[in-house]
Amino acid sequence: MMIERNKGFANLAAGYLFPEVAKRRREYQAKHPDAKIISLGIGNTTEPLTPHIAKAMADYAKSLGTAKGYSGYGDEQGNAELRAKIAEVLYPKMAKADEVFISDGAKCDIARIQTLFGRNVKISVQDPAYPVYVDGSVVVGAAGASSKKGYKGVTYLPCTAENKFFPELEKIPADSIIYFCSPNNPTGACATKAQLKKLVDYANKNGCIIIFDAAYYAFIRDDKLPRTIYEIPGARKCAIEINSFSKLAGFTGVRLGWSVVPSDVKFADGTPVKQDWNRVMTTLFNGASNIAQAGGLAALDKEGQKETKALVDYYLENARLMEAALTGENFKKAGVKVYYTGDSPYLWVNFPGWKSWDIFDKILDECNVVTTPGSGFGPAGESYLRFSSFGHRKDVQEACKRLSKLVL
Ligand SMILES: *Cc1c(COP(=O)(O)O)cnc(C)c1O
């Protein structure tokens, strides 16, 4: 006898998007050693931590080396002061401190949420989407084997230019978990209050729970757009929000995130989801790093908020430079359409008549610029490329210069 392989892993199709991007870049560089390749393909932050936040973490780390400042395990749900600060700054009148749970990041919270709901739930996702919603569901067995139509048990909701990147909700089955990301990775689309109201109403009417990924909320500059799903009446009954300091404060490496689980979200038997989430966080998680949490507190005070706004503004300016380059005459003539809202780090760009990987190769070859093929995020992403504004300004400027000379 031997131990059977976990079917969840056997069912996972090869996750080839980012490894394939890296492979093509490597092979191109090997053939063209002098090429100065610039990446506009990454979803990783590039600019340093800001001074006030970095100092708070350094000071905290130093104090851990003293008898007075040392502390061991903290509360698994997070430092009470940080939970209160998040509730006060980001969810005034919308969520209470004891509904906020501090974690080591949004991706990790999404994985734990999948443990919470187990294998007997239906899954609905936007197409295209951030890969962990589906892949994590496959691992826990909530989604089955993959075929041309995608994974069994997953309802894909195409988000296209035709529907303004907001899905047809009627496709969502009753009693489904709905993963919804806004501002969206990869499309950059930002749902309006009216759109989210429709989503919340649909979820409440059909027994669904929304997992709302707001990791890019700090990029929203249009005051009319909702920055949290709890701005929508009724959301406290059906929505869990997942959030992160990663894109807000450059904490991709530091690791700090949070979830909001309102007391009003309930299972069919009346048990508050929060009760089981508290159990997941205390049983399977042991608290976020106390140094990272000190940084999180600093990020949310007055000085920290000023700094993180400037940090995000830097990336938004990169995005504007790219938008200008990609709407130049050469692109316009080829019918290229740039979807950019001004409220996200990503530009979603349609190249009519091209397959995503073909236009990826052409831009790598002729501009030495790496992008991300839209088809890698789901079938509705075919013929698109995602351009990321995470990068140093001079690299972005150089990439834009090269793109302006591209002949399509
Ligand atoms: C980057 C990103 C996250 C953040 O994940 P962390 O684990 O907090 O770094 C979450 N959701 C989406 C859609 C992202 O792009």
The ligand as an ORCA input file, in Angstrom:
! r2SCAN-3c Opt
* xyz 0 1
  C      -1.475     41.183     -4.955
  C      -2.861     40.712     -4.737
  C      -3.279     40.324     -3.474
  C      -2.365     40.528     -2.287
  O      -1.911     39.398     -1.724
  P      -0.978     39.409     -0.451
  O      -0.954     37.963     -0.115
  O      -1.625     40.244      0.605
  O       0.366     39.952     -0.841
  C      -4.580     39.882     -3.302
  N      -5.443     39.856     -4.330
  C      -5.078     40.264     -5.551
  C      -6.083     40.281     -6.638
  C      -3.768     40.692     -5.797
  O      -3.409     41.067     -7.034
*
